[in-house]
Amino acid sequence: QVQLVESGGRLVQAGDSLRLSCATSGGAFGNYIMGWFRQAPGKEREFVAAISRPGTGTAYPDSVKGRFTISRENAKNTVYLQMNSLKPEDTALYYCAADESLYIRYTPNDYQYWGQGTQVTVSS
């Protein structure tokens, strides 16, 4: 059973940068694709970023492309989300997710394992 623990969320101002971390345990980290999703109050959970097993492939929606970067350190069983030029609309609970798929996935239903989330609040 894979366990995921997110950290790094906090209150920041618009334009600031923030790095989220997701530490995993209980599984072979290199065998999982990893994703970041977010959910704002009253909204559906949405895709933010994903990275392939070896870390050579990444994907982002247009809303964060060029501002967010996902990366992974397989030796540390950790995935990161670097967020730059933050906007108030980035405010949400950010979740880390993992799945044994061979290919990057983009929807919440495609991911088997989830963390509890870390809150990011961006003030204007």
DSSP file with accessible surface (Angstrom, degrees, kcal/mol):
  #  RESIDUE AA STRUCTURE BP1 BP2  ACC     N-H-->O    O-->H-N    N-H-->O    O-->H-N    TCO  KAPPA ALPHA  PHI   PSI    X-CA   Y-CA   Z-CA
    1    1 A Q              0   0  170      0, 0.0     2,-0.3     0, 0.0    24,-0.0   0.000 360.0 360.0 360.0 120.3    0.0    0.0    0.0
    2    2 A V        -     0   0   10     96,-0.1     2,-0.4    22,-0.1    24,-0.2  -0.619 360.0-160.0 -82.1 135.4    1.5    3.3   -1.1
    3    3 A Q  E     -A   25   0A 124     22,-3.0    22,-1.8    -2,-0.3     2,-0.4  -0.960   3.5-164.1-116.6 137.7    1.3    6.2    1.3
    4    4 A L  E     -A   24   0A  12    110,-0.4   112,-0.5    -2,-0.4     2,-0.5  -0.969   5.4-173.0-124.2 134.1    1.6    9.8    0.1
    5    5 A V  E     -A   23   0A  95     18,-2.3    18,-2.5    -2,-0.4     2,-0.2  -0.961   9.7-157.9-131.6 115.3    2.3   12.8    2.3
    6    6 A E  E     +A   22   0A  17     -2,-0.5     2,-0.3    16,-0.2    16,-0.2  -0.568  16.8 167.7 -88.4 154.2    2.2   16.3    0.9
    7    7 A S  E     +A   21   0A  60     14,-2.3    14,-2.6    -2,-0.2   111,-0.1  -0.973  40.3  66.1-154.9 164.6    3.9   19.3    2.5
    8    8 A G        +     0   0   37      1,-0.3    11,-0.2    -2,-0.3     2,-0.1   0.257  58.7 134.8 108.2 -12.4    4.8   22.9    1.6
    9    9 A G        +     0   0   22     12,-0.1    -1,-0.3    85,-0.1     2,-0.3  -0.434  23.3 133.9 -72.3 146.1    1.5   24.6    1.3
   10   10 A R        -     0   0  143    108,-0.1   111,-1.9    -2,-0.1     2,-0.5  -0.962  58.0 -65.3-169.5-179.7    0.9   28.0    2.9
   11   11 A L  E     +d  121   0B 112     -2,-0.3     2,-0.3   109,-0.2   111,-0.2  -0.729  57.1 164.0 -84.6 126.6   -0.4   31.5    2.5
   12   12 A V  E     -d  122   0B   4    109,-2.9   111,-3.0    -2,-0.5     2,-0.2  -0.866  34.4-107.4-134.8 170.6    1.5   33.5   -0.1
   13   13 A Q  E >   -d  123   0B 129     -2,-0.3     3,-2.3   109,-0.2    73,-0.2  -0.665  48.3 -82.3 -97.8 156.7    1.0   36.7   -2.0
   14   14 A A  T 3  S+     0   0   48    109,-2.4    73,-0.2     1,-0.3    -1,-0.1  -0.298 118.5  28.1 -55.9 135.5    0.3   36.9   -5.8
   15   15 A G  T 3  S+     0   0   51     71,-3.1    70,-0.6     1,-0.3    -1,-0.3   0.199  95.2 122.0  95.0 -15.5    3.5   36.7   -7.7
   16   16 A D    <   -     0   0   66     -3,-2.3    70,-2.3    70,-0.2    -1,-0.3  -0.218  56.5-127.1 -74.2 170.0    5.3   34.6   -5.1
   17   17 A S        +     0   0   57     67,-0.2     2,-0.3    68,-0.2    67,-0.2  -0.851  24.2 179.5-116.6 156.3    6.8   31.2   -5.6
   18   18 A L  E     - B   0  83A  11     65,-2.6    65,-3.3    -2,-0.3     2,-0.5  -0.987  16.4-148.0-154.4 142.6    6.2   28.0   -3.6
   19   19 A R  E     - B   0  82A 128     -2,-0.3     2,-0.3    63,-0.2    63,-0.2  -0.977  11.9-160.3-119.1 123.4    7.4   24.4   -3.8
   20   20 A L  E     - B   0  81A   0     61,-2.8    61,-2.4    -2,-0.5     2,-0.3  -0.745   6.9-158.6 -95.0 148.0    5.3   21.5   -2.7
   21   21 A S  E     -AB   7  80A  25    -14,-2.6   -14,-2.3    -2,-0.3     2,-0.4  -0.926   8.6-164.2-124.4 151.6    6.7   18.2   -1.8
   22   22 A a  E     -AB   6  79A   0     57,-2.1    57,-2.1    -2,-0.3     2,-0.4  -0.931   8.7-163.1-137.0 109.2    5.1   14.7   -1.8
   23   23 A A  E     -AB   5  78A  50    -18,-2.5   -18,-2.3    -2,-0.4     2,-0.3  -0.778  10.6-161.0 -93.2 135.3    7.0   12.0    0.1
   24   24 A T  E     +A    4   0A  15     53,-2.5     2,-0.3    -2,-0.4   -20,-0.2  -0.828  13.4 170.9-117.0 156.7    6.0    8.4   -0.6
   25   25 A S  E     +A    3   0A  55    -22,-1.8   -22,-3.0    -2,-0.3     3,-0.1  -0.975  52.4  47.6-153.6 160.8    6.4    5.1    1.2
   26   26 A G  S    S+     0   0   58     -2,-0.3     2,-0.3   -24,-0.2    -1,-0.0   0.523 100.0  59.8  87.2   5.2    5.3    1.6    1.0
   27   27 A G  S    S-     0   0   30    -24,-0.1     2,-1.2     5,-0.0    -1,-0.2  -0.950  94.8 -84.2-153.8 172.9    5.9    1.0   -2.7
   28   28 A A    >   -     0   0   53     -2,-0.3     3,-2.5     1,-0.2     4,-0.1  -0.737  40.9-161.5 -85.2  98.8    8.4    1.0   -5.4
   29   29 A F  G >  S+     0   0    6     -2,-1.2     3,-1.9     1,-0.3    -1,-0.2   0.844  84.4  60.2 -54.5 -38.6    8.4    4.7   -6.2
   30   30 A G  G 3  S+     0   0   31      1,-0.3    -1,-0.3    44,-0.2    44,-0.1   0.638  96.4  63.0 -67.8 -10.3   10.0    4.3   -9.6
   31   31 A N  G <  S+     0   0   83     -3,-2.5     2,-0.4     2,-0.1    -1,-0.3   0.312  94.0  78.9 -94.3   6.3    7.1    2.1  -10.7
   32   32 A Y    <   -     0   0   19     -3,-1.9     2,-0.3    21,-0.2    68,-0.2  -0.945  69.3-139.0-119.7 138.0    4.6    4.9  -10.4
   33   33 A I  E     -E   99   0C   0     66,-2.8    66,-1.9    -2,-0.4     2,-0.4  -0.627  31.6-144.6 -76.3 151.7    3.6    7.8  -12.5
   34   34 A M  E     -EF  98  51C   0     17,-1.9    17,-2.6    -2,-0.3     2,-0.3  -0.951  18.9-178.1-124.9 144.7    3.0   10.8  -10.2
   35   35 A G  E     -EF  97  50C   0     62,-2.7    62,-2.6    -2,-0.4     2,-0.4  -0.949  19.1-144.8-138.8 157.8    0.5   13.6  -10.5
   36   36 A W  E     +EF  96  49C   0     13,-3.1    12,-2.6    -2,-0.3    13,-1.8  -0.987  23.1 174.1-119.6 135.3   -0.6   16.8   -8.8
   37   37 A F  E     -EF  95  47C   0     58,-2.7    58,-3.1    -2,-0.4     2,-0.3  -0.877  11.9-155.0-130.5 164.2   -4.2   17.8   -8.7
   38   38 A R  E     -EF  94  46C  12      8,-2.3     8,-3.3    -2,-0.3     2,-0.4  -0.983   4.4-163.2-142.1 155.3   -6.0   20.6   -6.9
   39   39 A Q  E     -E   93   0C  63     54,-2.0    54,-2.4    -2,-0.3     6,-0.2  -0.961   4.4-162.8-143.0 119.8   -9.5   21.3   -5.7
   40   40 A A    >   -     0   0   25      4,-0.4     3,-2.3    -2,-0.4    52,-0.1  -0.648  46.6 -76.4 -94.0 157.2  -11.0   24.7   -4.8
   41   41 A P  T 3  S+     0   0  123      0, 0.0    -1,-0.1     0, 0.0     3,-0.1  -0.267 118.7   8.2 -55.7 129.6  -14.1   25.0   -2.7
   42   42 A G  T 3  S+     0   0   92      1,-0.3     2,-0.3    -3,-0.1    -3,-0.0   0.495 112.8 100.4  79.4   3.4  -17.2   24.2   -4.7
   43   43 A K  S <  S-     0   0  149     -3,-2.3    -1,-0.3     1,-0.0     2,-0.1  -0.809  75.4-102.3-120.1 162.2  -15.2   23.0   -7.7
   44   44 A E        -     0   0  174     -2,-0.3    -4,-0.4     1,-0.1     2,-0.2  -0.408  47.0 -91.8 -76.8 157.7  -14.1   19.7   -9.1
   45   45 A R        -     0   0   74     -6,-0.2     2,-0.3    -2,-0.1    -6,-0.2  -0.514  51.6-159.7 -68.3 132.2  -10.7   18.3   -8.6
   46   46 A E  E     -F   38   0C  86     -8,-3.3    -8,-2.3    -2,-0.2     2,-0.2  -0.902  19.1-105.3-124.3 150.6   -8.5   19.4  -11.5
   47   47 A F  E     +F   37   0C  27     -2,-0.3   -10,-0.2    59,-0.2     3,-0.1  -0.430  36.3 166.7 -70.3 136.7   -5.3   18.2  -13.1
   48   48 A V  E     -     0   0C   0    -12,-2.6     2,-0.3     1,-0.4   -11,-0.2   0.687  60.2 -23.6-118.6 -42.8   -2.2   20.3  -12.4
   49   49 A A  E     -F   36   0C   0    -13,-1.8   -13,-3.1    11,-0.2    -1,-0.4  -0.972  49.4-166.1-167.9 156.7    0.8   18.3  -13.5
   50   50 A A  E     -FG  35  59C   0      9,-1.7     9,-1.8    -2,-0.3     2,-0.4  -0.987   5.0-160.0-149.3 156.1    2.1   14.7  -14.1
   51   51 A I  E     -FG  34  58C   3    -17,-2.6   -17,-1.9    -2,-0.3     7,-0.2  -0.993  21.6-116.3-140.8 143.8    5.4   13.1  -14.5
   52   52 A S        -     0   0   17      5,-2.6     3,-0.5    -2,-0.4   -20,-0.1  -0.155  39.1 -94.9 -73.3 171.3    6.4    9.8  -16.0
   53   53 A R  S    S+     0   0   61     49,-0.3   -21,-0.2     1,-0.3    -1,-0.1   0.918 125.3  35.7 -56.0 -50.4    8.1    7.0  -14.1
   54   54 A P  S    S-     0   0   88      0, 0.0    -1,-0.3     0, 0.0    20,-0.1   0.613 112.1-116.6 -82.1  -7.9   11.7    7.9  -15.0
   55   55 A G  S    S+     0   0   27     -3,-0.5    17,-0.1     2,-0.2    -2,-0.1   0.537  84.8 114.7  88.7   8.9   10.9   11.6  -14.9
   56   56 A T        +     0   0  126      1,-0.1     2,-0.4    -5,-0.0    -3,-0.0   0.640  69.1  54.4 -88.2 -14.0   11.6   12.2  -18.6
   57   57 A G        +     0   0   24      2,-0.0    -5,-2.6     0, 0.0     2,-0.3  -0.959  61.8 173.8-124.3 139.2    8.1   13.1  -19.5
   58   58 A T  E     -G   51   0C  70     -2,-0.4     2,-0.3    -7,-0.2    -7,-0.2  -0.933   9.7-163.3-136.7 162.6    5.8   15.8  -18.0
   59   59 A A  E     +G   50   0C  13     -9,-1.8    -9,-1.7    -2,-0.3    46,-0.1  -0.995   8.2 175.5-148.7 145.4    2.4   17.2  -18.7
   60   60 A Y        -     0   0   43     -2,-0.3   -11,-0.2   -11,-0.2     2,-0.1  -0.991  30.0-115.8-144.6 150.9    0.5   20.4  -17.7
   61   61 A P    >>  -     0   0   33      0, 0.0     4,-1.5     0, 0.0     3,-1.5  -0.451  39.4-106.2 -78.9 163.9   -2.8   22.1  -18.4
   62   62 A D  T 34 S+     0   0  137      1,-0.3     0, 0.0     2,-0.2     0, 0.0   0.807 114.3  70.3 -60.6 -29.0   -2.7   25.5  -20.1
   63   63 A S  T 34 S+     0   0   56      1,-0.2    -1,-0.3     3,-0.0   -15,-0.0   0.740 116.4  19.6 -64.1 -23.2   -3.7   27.2  -16.9
   64   64 A V  T X> S+     0   0    0     -3,-1.5     3,-2.4   -16,-0.1     4,-2.3   0.476  88.8 126.8-123.3  -7.0   -0.3   26.4  -15.2
   65   65 A K  T 3< S+     0   0  120     -4,-1.5     4,-0.1     1,-0.3   -16,-0.0  -0.292  81.5  17.5 -58.9 132.4    2.0   25.7  -18.2
   66   66 A G  T 34 S+     0   0   80      2,-0.5    -1,-0.3     1,-0.1     3,-0.1   0.223 125.6  58.6  88.9 -14.6    5.1   27.9  -18.0
   67   67 A R  T <4 S+     0   0   28     -3,-2.4    17,-2.1     1,-0.2     2,-0.3   0.708  99.1  53.0-112.4 -34.6    4.5   28.7  -14.3
   68   68 A F  E  <  -C   83   0A   2     -4,-2.3    -2,-0.5    15,-0.2     2,-0.4  -0.824  59.6-169.4-107.9 146.6    4.5   25.2  -12.6
   69   69 A T  E     -C   82   0A  72     13,-2.5    13,-3.2    -2,-0.3     2,-0.4  -0.989   6.7-156.8-136.5 126.3    7.2   22.5  -12.9
   70   70 A I  E     +C   81   0A   5     -2,-0.4     2,-0.3    11,-0.2    11,-0.2  -0.798  21.7 163.8 -98.9 142.0    6.9   18.9  -11.7
   71   71 A S  E     -C   80   0A  52      9,-1.7     9,-3.2    -2,-0.4     2,-0.3  -0.960  18.6-151.0-149.0 165.9    9.9   16.9  -10.9
   72   72 A R  E     -C   79   0A  28     -2,-0.3     2,-0.5     7,-0.3     7,-0.2  -0.994  12.2-155.0-143.2 148.8   10.9   13.8   -9.0
   73   73 A E  E > > -C   78   0A  75      5,-2.9     5,-1.8    -2,-0.3     3,-1.2  -0.920  11.3-172.2-119.4  97.6   13.8   12.3   -7.1
   74   74 A N  G > 5S+     0   0   61     -2,-0.5     3,-0.7     1,-0.3   -44,-0.2   0.825  84.6  59.8 -63.2 -29.7   13.4    8.6   -7.3
   75   75 A A  G 3 5S+     0   0  103      1,-0.2    -1,-0.3    -3,-0.1   -46,-0.0   0.767 113.5  37.6 -69.3 -22.9   16.3    8.1   -4.9
   76   76 A K  G < 5S-     0   0  130     -3,-1.2   -52,-0.2     2,-0.2    -1,-0.2   0.314 104.8-126.6-107.8   3.7   14.3   10.0   -2.3
   77   77 A N  T < 5 +     0   0   63     -3,-0.7   -53,-2.5    -4,-0.5     2,-0.4   0.870  68.7 128.3  54.5  39.9   10.9    8.7   -3.2
   78   78 A T  E   < -BC  23  73A  18     -5,-1.8    -5,-2.9   -55,-0.2     2,-0.4  -0.973  45.6-162.3-134.1 141.4    9.7   12.3   -3.5
   79   79 A V  E     -BC  22  72A   0    -57,-2.1   -57,-2.1    -2,-0.4     2,-0.3  -0.931  15.6-158.2-119.0 146.9    7.9   14.3   -6.2
   80   80 A Y  E     -BC  21  71A  18     -9,-3.2    -9,-1.7    -2,-0.4     2,-0.4  -0.865  14.1-156.5-123.6 157.3    7.9   18.1   -6.2
   81   81 A L  E     -BC  20  70A   0    -61,-2.4   -61,-2.8    -2,-0.3     2,-0.6  -0.922  11.4-162.0-133.3 107.0    5.7   20.9   -7.7
   82   82 A Q  E     -BC  19  69A  61    -13,-3.2   -13,-2.5    -2,-0.4     2,-0.5  -0.814  10.5-167.4 -87.8 123.2    7.5   24.2   -8.2
   83   83 A M  E     +BC  18  68A   0    -65,-3.3   -65,-2.6    -2,-0.6     2,-0.3  -0.961   8.1 178.1-119.4 118.8    5.0   26.9   -8.5
   84   84 A N        +     0   0   56    -17,-2.1   -67,-0.2    -2,-0.5   -68,-0.1  -0.779  60.6  20.5-115.0 162.0    6.0   30.4   -9.8
   85   85 A S  S    S-     0   0   70    -70,-0.6    -1,-0.2    -2,-0.3   -68,-0.2   0.905  84.4-157.7  48.7  50.4    4.1   33.6  -10.5
   86   86 A L        -     0   0    3    -70,-2.3   -71,-3.1    -3,-0.2   -70,-0.2  -0.252   8.2-159.0 -64.3 145.9    1.2   32.4   -8.3
   87   87 A K    >   -     0   0   86    -73,-0.2     3,-2.5    -3,-0.1     4,-0.3  -0.859  31.8-110.3-121.6 156.7   -2.2   33.9   -8.8
   88   88 A P  G >  S+     0   0   50      0, 0.0     3,-1.9     0, 0.0    34,-0.4   0.855 117.3  63.5 -55.7 -31.8   -5.2   34.1   -6.5
   89   89 A E  G 3  S+     0   0  127      1,-0.3   -49,-0.0   -49,-0.0    -3,-0.0   0.572  88.7  69.6 -72.2  -5.9   -7.0   31.6   -8.8
   90   90 A D  G <  S+     0   0    1     -3,-2.5    -1,-0.3    32,-0.0     2,-0.2   0.517  70.9 121.1 -83.4  -6.2   -4.3   29.0   -7.8
   91   91 A T    <   +     0   0   38     -3,-1.9     2,-0.3    -4,-0.3    30,-0.2  -0.410  40.7 106.9 -61.6 124.3   -5.8   28.9   -4.3
   92   92 A A  E    S- H   0 120C   2     28,-2.1    28,-2.7    -2,-0.2     2,-0.6  -0.969  76.1 -78.7-178.2 171.4   -6.8   25.3   -3.6
   93   93 A L  E     -EH  39 119C  45    -54,-2.4   -54,-2.0    -2,-0.3     2,-0.5  -0.858  49.9-146.1 -88.2 122.0   -6.1   22.2   -1.7
   94   94 A Y  E     -EH  38 118C   0     24,-2.9    24,-2.1    -2,-0.6     2,-0.4  -0.834  14.3-164.8-100.8 128.7   -3.3   20.5   -3.6
   95   95 A Y  E     -E   37   0C  31    -58,-3.1   -58,-2.7    -2,-0.5     2,-0.4  -0.881  12.2-145.8-113.9 143.6   -3.1   16.7   -3.8
   96   96 A a  E     -E   36   0C   0     -2,-0.4    19,-2.1   -60,-0.2     2,-0.3  -0.818  23.6-174.4-100.0 143.2   -0.4   14.3   -4.8
   97   97 A A  E     -EI  35 114C   0    -62,-2.6   -62,-2.7    -2,-0.4     2,-0.3  -0.976  10.3-163.0-141.2 154.0   -1.4   11.1   -6.6
   98   98 A A  E     +EI  34 113C   0     15,-2.2    15,-2.5    -2,-0.3    14,-0.8  -0.973   8.9 173.6-136.9 149.9    0.3    7.9   -7.8
   99   99 A D  E     -E   33   0C  27    -66,-1.9   -66,-2.8    -2,-0.3    12,-0.1  -0.989  36.5-128.6-154.2 152.7   -0.6    5.1  -10.2
  100  100 A E        +     0   0   95     -2,-0.3    11,-0.1   -68,-0.2   -66,-0.1   0.331  63.3 133.2 -86.0  10.7    1.1    2.1  -11.7
  101  101 A S        -     0   0   13      9,-0.2   -68,-0.2     1,-0.1   -48,-0.1  -0.196  59.3-136.4 -57.6 149.7    0.2    3.1  -15.2
  102  102 A L  S    S+     0   0  114      2,-0.1     2,-0.3   -70,-0.1   -49,-0.3   0.726  86.4  48.5 -77.5 -21.8    2.9    3.0  -17.8
  103  103 A Y  S    S-     0   0  162    -51,-0.1   -70,-0.1   -70,-0.1    -2,-0.1  -0.848  97.9 -88.0-123.9 155.7    1.8    6.3  -19.3
  104  104 A I        -     0   0   30     -2,-0.3     2,-0.3   -54,-0.1   -52,-0.1  -0.312  44.1-155.8 -59.2 137.8    1.0    9.8  -17.9
  105  105 A R        -     0   0   99    -54,-0.1   -46,-0.1   -71,-0.1    -1,-0.0  -0.852  14.4-164.5-118.8 158.7   -2.6   10.1  -16.9
  106  106 A Y        +     0   0  128     -2,-0.3   -59,-0.2   -59,-0.1    -1,-0.1   0.485  60.8  70.2-124.9  -7.5   -4.7   13.3  -16.6
  107  107 A T  S >  S-     0   0   67      1,-0.1     3,-1.9   -61,-0.1     4,-0.3  -0.884  76.1-122.4-119.3 149.9   -7.9   12.6  -14.7
  108  108 A P  G >  S+     0   0   39      0, 0.0     3,-1.9     0, 0.0    -1,-0.1   0.857 109.5  61.8 -55.6 -37.7   -8.4   11.8  -11.0
  109  109 A N  G 3  S+     0   0  159      1,-0.3     0, 0.0    -3,-0.0     0, 0.0   0.682  94.5  64.3 -65.1 -16.2  -10.1    8.5  -11.7
  110  110 A D  G <  S+     0   0   59     -3,-1.9     2,-0.5   -11,-0.0    -1,-0.3   0.536  89.8  80.1 -82.0  -8.5   -6.9    7.3  -13.3
  111  111 A Y    <   -     0   0    9     -3,-1.9   -12,-0.2    -4,-0.3     3,-0.0  -0.886  55.5-170.1-108.5 133.0   -4.9    7.5  -10.1
  112  112 A Q        +     0   0  111    -14,-0.8     2,-0.4    -2,-0.5   -13,-0.2   0.820  69.0  50.5 -88.5 -35.4   -5.1    4.8   -7.4
  113  113 A Y  E     -I   98   0C  25    -15,-2.5   -15,-2.2  -110,-0.0     2,-0.3  -0.898  63.0-178.3-116.9 141.3   -3.3    6.4   -4.5
  114  114 A W  E     -I   97   0C  69     -2,-0.4  -110,-0.4   -17,-0.2   -17,-0.2  -0.960  18.4-138.3-137.6 148.2   -3.8    9.8   -3.0
  115  115 A G        -     0   0    6    -19,-2.1  -110,-0.2    -2,-0.3     3,-0.1  -0.333  35.4-105.5 -88.9-177.1   -2.4   12.0   -0.2
  116  116 A Q        -     0   0  168   -112,-0.5  -111,-0.1     1,-0.2   -21,-0.1   0.602  61.8-117.1 -88.0 -14.2   -4.4   14.1    2.2
  117  117 A G        -     0   0   19    -21,-0.1     2,-0.4   -24,-0.0   -22,-0.2   0.038  13.3-120.6  97.9 154.9   -3.6   17.4    0.5
  118  118 A T  E     -H   94   0C  19    -24,-2.1   -24,-2.9  -111,-0.1     2,-0.4  -0.999  28.6-119.9-135.6 134.6   -1.8   20.6    1.4
  119  119 A Q  E     -H   93   0C  87     -2,-0.4     2,-0.5   -26,-0.2   -26,-0.2  -0.605  23.9-172.1 -84.1 129.4   -3.5   24.0    1.3
  120  120 A V  E     -H   92   0C   0    -28,-2.7   -28,-2.1    -2,-0.4     2,-0.5  -0.982   4.8-177.1-116.9 124.1   -2.2   26.7   -0.9
  121  121 A T  E     -d   11   0B  50   -111,-1.9  -109,-2.9    -2,-0.5     2,-0.6  -0.989   6.7-166.3-124.5 124.7   -3.7   30.2   -0.5
  122  122 A V  E     -d   12   0B   6     -2,-0.5     2,-0.3   -34,-0.4  -109,-0.2  -0.949   8.9-156.0-114.0 116.6   -2.7   33.1   -2.7
  123  123 A S  E      d   13   0B  43   -111,-3.0  -109,-2.4    -2,-0.6    -2,-0.0  -0.654 360.0 360.0 -91.7 149.8   -3.7   36.5   -1.6
  124  124 A S              0   0  140     -2,-0.3    -1,-0.1  -111,-0.2   -37,-0.0  -0.340 360.0 360.0 -90.2 360.0   -4.1   39.4   -4.1
